[in-house]
């Protein structure tokens, strides 16, 4: 620690000596620049670089007037729909993190398993004509089925891959999680082969709703509404029920909760189950939104993106997951068109995924506590 | 008795005897092509050496320093693409055969520079967050390579000139493997390596003792990235075709983790041993199971973490945290009066 008295805050200018440093030195000290290491300088440069890229890119896009207001509106609507799917998956990460401080790496594959198993039910109902007769109830049954499947998978993974490691370092659990993720992927591949499958089109979802100038497809509204309903259900569960209170108690302080008679193992299992069920439901509404591309590898990207959303919102926080997911969806929809085209980068829409992953890395480095969460701490990580 | 032999071996491995045995093994392997082998066995040999190098390098950052890197294959990919671009697009290279040897250190250096750039921000992250950030870097790099079409050929990939020199490949990788493992042996004994282990055990404590943790982490990361990049360049050359999906593949990182863990995290001889074991398993056992071997990889990984977290070389029972290790420890205690 430098001697404070050597840096008088309001001093008259005098001769510059070791005992009486110049105003510049005082300023440097007050801005904490003298305690800056070269790593901090590099980080500052990265920060400045990214902020200026975003600002320059978006101003240039607006100056050129490439897109109309209605087009921006359409993009945002698509972003909200996609983002609400991310939110649902992100809730699984955030709930488990809140209780175990564990990143459940296999969560993306829990999502995949639900979506993949349900695609067969969906195709069957479509072939039998059940879907045509009662679309709403059929889709609801898909969601229930997928939630059930994913819930069982999540609980199984917890029992087999995480529970035996409860007192080991978190990194050991993370490696186990990667193993579980691989196991799920290749089990799905073994059961259902490598072929890509698609969800059938649901009647009544192909229209558009005209909101002023913006035409919003029905499917986007449905996706958003279902996600919102599920999240409201989760909110009630966490805030109003007995088991929800137990969950909150365990995430606050596991030891105290145990002493108070909360059955920790039951709460953990329940948490994994709820997270899994939400992921399964997300799998179905993802199938409504993007029917194609259901395969054994489909879980990876949504999984990592939902994790990004959870970190963005503040991992461990339930409203954070909701906000983070929506924001990530909107950034992903707007980012390429707003920033990258302005910077003159070709193929900007293909770089959508890069934006998400760059955001993940940048948030982890610069704002690990996210928008409204606790800071990621070493002893918790 | 067994346990005592095991301890004696472990002590030997850390001393000069371990290095001597290693060079002896290298000498035997160097003579191997002269006892009548086919192109195929030479090819397989160089593949095993590649795995040993990859595992040892991952172990430097993941095992010794304790930063579990889930995106280490990004350095492999960068090495492969630098090699591909230099060999196919650069007019500086005289002949393909020489061009390869010129480009090889460059691909390693490119990976090391990237490690410096990405390590500065990401090595500040702790535990799982470093792992996730590196995974994100890995996937982002794959997409960037896919989009940079004029340079990397995009999704179509690059075709390198096919030059078949199995004997040369074998010796090149043999020398590189000998070098890498010797470097690891030296690091493990040196003050540098001790500092890395101190960082793994207690980073704040290490900082308090006056270790420049940032510098040590970055250096370890860059060394690990350099050799991984060189191997990536070699792989591109040997495979003669690269595209984003064959180069940037998650299984490669997972294999590195597995091999290090199976052998013993943080040990010098564990990762090479793990690499050989996994390779034998893959070719002999899983080769007959078609697509299921990746499933088996996942199961093996979970089983490893559950029952053998200290690896084969960590089994001696000194740690005593695994059931198998405890058992061995008990046997040892009974053997010693």
Interface residues (C-beta under 8 A of the other chain):
Chain A: X37 X39 X42 X43 X46 X103 X160 X161 X164 X165 X168 X170 X171 X172 X174 X175 X176 X178 X179 X180 X181 X182 X183 X184 X185 X186 X187 X189 X190 X194 X300 X301 X304 X307 X308 X346 X347 X350 X351 X353 X354 X357 X358 X360 X361 X364 X365 X368 X376 X378 X381
Chain B: X66 X68 X70 X120 X121 X122 X124 X125 X126 X127 X128 X129 X131 X132 X133 X135 X136 X137 X139 X140 X143 X144 X146 X147 X149 X214 X250 X254 X257 X261 X291 X292 X294 X295 X297 X298 X299 X300 X301 X302 X304 X305 X306 X309
